[in-house]
Amino acid sequence: MSDASVGEELQRLRRLAALSQRELAALADVPQPNIAAYESGRRQPSAETLARLRAALGIPSLDRVRAAREPILEVAARRRLSDVRVFGSVARGEARAGSDVDLLVHPAPDASLFDLAAFMDEVAELLGIHVDVVSDRGTGPVMDRILAEAVTL
């Protein structure tokens, strides 16, 4: 992605979140003049800064999900789910503002739809973002795509 397109996307997301440059700078702990430079394409944010900006804008990332790995796995175990994996835009590094987190799980034979729903709700509360959960017991081309892009939590 070019410097200009990163800046254009940052500006678009900031405006979508109804934040001023000053407000985003405070949330992300980045100097406001740097935000202006990123948006104009004069500077490129470092990976660390980009991660802080994404977090401040509420954009889910694989790092953010993995930071909650232990509590997520604890919830999964309580709900008779295992082999938790991430797929979709977060796994591909393409998440945007409004993206959710897609999780693929392996349910135990005695797990129910209630377990999947409760897991989804509890993880959404942990992450502070909408979560979708899919069982890996499905078949077909969509499941093949999900399995191909799924990454370990």
N, C-alpha and C positions, 0 to 999 in steps of 0.2 A: 504494500500500500504506500502511495506517495505521501510526502509530508503534507501536501495540500489536502489530500483526501482524508488523512487522519484528523487534520484540523477542522475540515468541513463536517466530518462526522461528530467530532467533539462538540462543535458549536450547535449542530442540529440536536444532539442529545441533551445538551445543557438547556437549550430553549424548550425542548419537549418537557424537561423536568421543571420548567419555570424558575430557573436559577440564574442569577446574575453571575458574571465572572467572579466578582468578589465573594459571593456566597459559595460557589463551587470551590474556589481557592481555599476558603476556610474549612469546608467539609473534607477536602482532600489533603489539606496541609501542604499546599503548593502556592508559591507567590502569585498574586493576581497578574503581574506583568508576564509571567510565564504562560498563564492560560491564554492571554491575548496573543502571545507569540506562537503558541501551538495552533490556535484557531486561524491565524493568518498564514500559517505554513512557513513562518520564519524559523521555527525551531521544531524539533521532533522530541516528544517526551521519551524518557528512558522507560524500560520495561517496568521498573518499580513504580515510577510516577504514573504510568498508564494504568497499572493495577489499582493504585489509589484513586485515580480519577474514575475508573470503572466502578469501584466499590461505592464511591460517593454518589455516583449516578444511579446506583441500584442495579447495576448490570452483573448478573451472576457469572462467575468464572470457575474453572475447574479447581483452581487453588482455593477459592472461597469454600467450595463444597468439600474439598479434601481437608481443609482446616477443621471441619466438623466431623471428620471420619469416625472417631471413636464413639461419640454420642449417636451418630447415625447407625453404626453397627450394633450398638446396645439396643436401640429401638428395634432394629431388624430382628435381632435374636429374640426379644420379647414377643414379637409378632410372628415367630416361626418362619422367618425369611433369611436367606443367606445369599452369598455371591452377589453383593450389591455392586452394580456397575452404572456408569454415567454414559448416556448417549445423547444424540441431538446436538443442538447448537452449542451447548456448553462444552461437550466433548470435542467438537470440531473447532472450538475457539472462535465461534461466530455469533455468540450471544450479544444481544442488543438490549436497550432499555425495554422492559416489558417481557423479555424472554423468561421462560420458566426453566426449571431444572427437571430433566427427564432421567428417571432411574429405572434400571432393569434389575429385577430380583428373581431369585429362585425360591419359590414357596415350598415348604415341607408338605408332605402328603396330607397332613391334618390342618394346614392353613386354610383360612376361608377368605372370601371377598372382604369380610369385615376386617381381617388382619391387614389386607392390602390398603384398605381405606384408612384405617387407623394409622398405619405406617406413613401414608401420604400426608395426613394431617399433622402428625407429630414432627416429621422432618420439615414440613413447610414452616411450622412454628419455630423450629431450631434455626433454620436459615433465614427466616423472615421474607420468604419469597415463595411463589406458587410452585408446587412440585407435582409432577405426573409420575405414576408408577405403572410399570408394565411387567407382567409375568413372563419369564423366559420359556414358558411351556407352549407358547403360540407357534404357529407354523406359517409358511408362505413367504412371498417376496418381501413384504414389509418387515417381517421378523428377521429375514436374512439380512436386510439392510441394517436393522437395529443391532444385530449380533456383530456385523462387520465393523461398525463404528464404535461399539461399546468399549469403554476403557475402565480399568479397575479403579474403584474408589480410593 
